[in-house]
Amino acid sequence: MYKACIFDMDGTLLNTLHSIAWIGNTTLHKFGLPPIETDAYKLLVGNGADTLMRRMLRTVGAKFSDAQLTEFRAEYDRLYESDPLRLVTPYPGIPELLRELKGRGFRLGVLSNKPDNMTRILAESFYAGLFDAIRGQVPGIPKKPDPTAALGIAKGFSIPPREILYIGDSGVDMLTGKNAGMDSCGVLWGFRDRKELEENGAVFTVGSASELLETVMSR
């Protein structure tokens, strides 16, 4: 039986697309660069903030030195930290799903490539008291799909990886679960499509929170 679930954040627990697009485009404007269409950010996110910065600049055809990239990232972080909940919404059924799992005794975790401080603020603002572990990107721990952080959460839960379901919306998430020895479940309401999820090892794919609950309970 599954005894725990670890969730990705962006595109899985919370719809942060419009938030990320606003922050990204405001940062681009600050540096005199054109905006990027909101939907394009679906393919830019997922591998951490530094990679997002490089992908944004590449998309608009800008070439930055390392020092300029550091300034660009600092402005992005300043904007994000000034209003982290702006334009962020929970996906339908997710609050109810988490409460149901928590009530049934499941251990619940969040693992994101988003900076750790922002991951914690979002998780605690929208889902206060529901998660037993919240981890974002921190120095010294490799980003997903490296399994180090996922296995750290499993160790903290004292639950074997095979009894944990890893849930996310991208190929990075599916590989994270696979690399950690966990089953991976891809959600279809997020930023990537079924093809990417299945090509990267999704054991399950689900289209709604109720279907996700059924999948978890089926084991």
C-alpha positions in Angstrom: 0.0 0.0 0.0 1.0 3.6 -0.5 1.6 5.3 2.8 2.7 8.7 1.6 2.5 11.1 -1.4 5.1 13.7 -2.5 3.7 16.4 -4.7 5.4 18.8 -7.1 4.2 22.4 -6.6 3.9 24.4 -9.9 1.3 22.9 -12.2 0.4 20.2 -9.7 -0.8 21.7 -6.5 -1.1 25.3 -7.6 -1.7 27.1 -10.9 1.2 29.5 -10.8 1.5 30.1 -14.6 0.0 33.6 -14.6 2.1 34.5 -11.5 5.3 33.3 -13.1 4.5 35.0 -16.4 3.7 38.4 -14.7 7.0 38.3 -12.7 9.0 37.1 -15.7 7.6 39.7 -18.0 7.9 42.5 -15.5 11.6 41.6 -15.0 12.1 41.6 -18.8 10.5 45.0 -19.1 12.8 46.3 -16.4 15.7 45.4 -18.6 14.2 46.8 -21.7 13.2 43.4 -23.2 10.0 42.3 -24.8 7.4 40.1 -23.0 6.9 36.4 -23.5 3.4 34.9 -24.1 2.0 33.4 -20.9 1.5 29.9 -22.3 5.1 29.8 -23.4 6.2 29.8 -19.8 4.7 26.3 -19.5 7.8 25.0 -21.3 10.3 27.4 -19.7 9.7 26.4 -16.0 10.5 23.2 -14.2 14.3 23.0 -13.9 14.9 25.7 -11.3 15.1 29.5 -11.3 18.5 29.9 -12.9 17.5 27.7 -15.9 14.2 29.7 -16.2 16.2 33.0 -16.4 18.4 31.6 -19.2 15.4 30.2 -21.1 13.6 33.5 -20.8 16.6 35.5 -22.2 17.1 32.9 -24.9 13.4 33.2 -25.9 13.7 37.0 -26.4 17.0 36.8 -28.1 19.0 38.5 -25.3 22.6 37.7 -24.5 23.7 38.5 -20.9 27.0 38.2 -19.2 27.2 36.2 -16.0 27.1 39.5 -14.0 24.1 40.7 -15.9 22.4 37.4 -15.4 22.9 37.7 -11.6 21.3 41.1 -11.7 18.4 39.8 -13.8 17.8 36.9 -11.3 18.0 39.3 -8.4 15.3 41.5 -9.9 13.1 38.4 -10.6 13.6 37.2 -7.0 12.8 40.7 -5.6 9.5 40.9 -7.5 8.6 37.3 -6.5 9.3 37.8 -2.8 7.4 41.1 -2.8 4.1 39.5 -3.8 4.4 35.6 -3.9 0.7 34.9 -3.9 -0.2 37.2 -6.8 -2.3 35.4 -9.5 -1.8 32.0 -7.8 -4.8 29.7 -7.4 -5.3 26.1 -6.2 -6.4 23.6 -8.8 -10.0 22.3 -8.5 -10.4 19.6 -5.9 -6.8 19.7 -4.6 -7.6 21.2 -1.2 -10.2 18.5 -0.6 -7.9 15.8 -1.9 -5.2 16.8 0.5 -7.5 16.9 3.5 -8.9 13.5 2.6 -5.5 11.9 2.4 -4.4 13.6 5.6 -7.5 12.3 7.3 -6.7 8.8 6.1 -3.3 8.9 7.7 -1.1 9.5 4.7 2.2 11.4 5.1 2.3 14.3 2.6 5.2 16.2 1.2 6.0 18.9 -1.3 9.2 18.8 -3.5 9.8 21.7 -5.9 12.6 23.1 -8.0 11.3 26.5 -7.0 13.5 28.3 -4.4 12.9 26.9 -0.9 11.6 30.1 0.6 8.9 30.6 -2.1 7.9 26.9 -1.9 7.3 27.1 1.8 5.4 30.4 1.6 3.0 29.0 -1.1 2.5 25.7 0.6 1.8 27.2 3.9 -0.4 30.0 2.6 -2.7 27.7 0.6 -2.5 24.4 2.4 -1.5 25.3 6.0 -1.0 22.3 8.3 -1.5 19.7 5.6 2.1 18.9 4.7 4.6 17.0 6.8 7.6 18.0 4.7 8.1 21.0 2.4 11.3 21.3 0.3 12.3 23.6 -2.5 15.6 24.2 -4.1 18.4 24.8 -1.6 22.2 25.1 -2.1 24.1 21.9 -1.8 21.2 19.6 -2.8 20.8 18.7 -6.5 17.6 19.7 -8.3 15.0 17.3 -9.6 15.2 14.8 -11.3 18.1 13.9 -9.0 16.4 11.7 -6.3 18.4 13.1 -3.3 15.7 15.4 -2.0 12.9 12.9 -2.6 14.8 10.2 -0.8 15.5 12.7 2.0 11.7 13.2 2.5 11.2 9.4 2.4 13.8 8.9 5.1 12.2 11.6 7.2 8.9 9.8 6.9 10.5 6.5 7.7 8.7 5.0 4.7 10.3 3.0 1.9 10.3 4.6 -1.5 8.2 1.8 -3.0 5.4 2.8 -0.6 5.4 6.5 -1.8 3.7 7.9 -4.8 5.4 10.9 -6.5 2.9 13.2 -8.2 3.8 15.9 -10.7 3.0 17.5 -14.1 6.3 17.2 -16.0 8.8 14.8 -17.3 11.2 16.0 -14.6 8.8 14.9 -12.0 8.3 11.5 -13.6 12.0 10.9 -13.7 12.4 12.1 -10.1 10.0 9.4 -8.9 11.6 6.8 -11.1 15.1 7.7 -9.9 14.0 7.5 -6.3 12.4 4.1 -6.7 8.9 5.6 -6.3 5.9 5.1 -8.6 5.2 8.3 -10.5 1.8 9.8 -11.3 1.4 12.5 -13.9 -1.4 15.0 -13.7 -2.9 16.3 -16.9 -4.1 19.7 -15.6 -0.6 21.1 -15.4 2.0 22.6 -17.7 3.0 19.6 -19.8 1.1 16.9 -21.8 0.4 13.2 -21.5 3.1 12.3 -24.1 5.9 13.9 -22.0 4.7 12.3 -18.8 4.5 8.8 -20.4 7.8 9.1 -22.2 9.5 9.8 -18.9 8.1 6.9 -17.0 4.7 7.8 -15.6 3.1 4.7 -14.0 -0.2 6.5 -13.9 -1.8 9.6 -15.5 -4.9 11.3 -14.0 -7.1 14.1 -15.2 -8.8 15.2 -11.9 -8.2 15.3 -8.2 -10.9 12.6 -7.7 -9.1 10.3 -10.2 -5.9 10.9 -8.3 -7.6 9.9 -5.0 -8.8 6.7 -6.6 -5.3 6.0 -7.9 -3.7 6.5 -4.5 -6.4 4.3 -2.7 -6.2 1.6 -5.3 -2.9 0.5 -3.7 
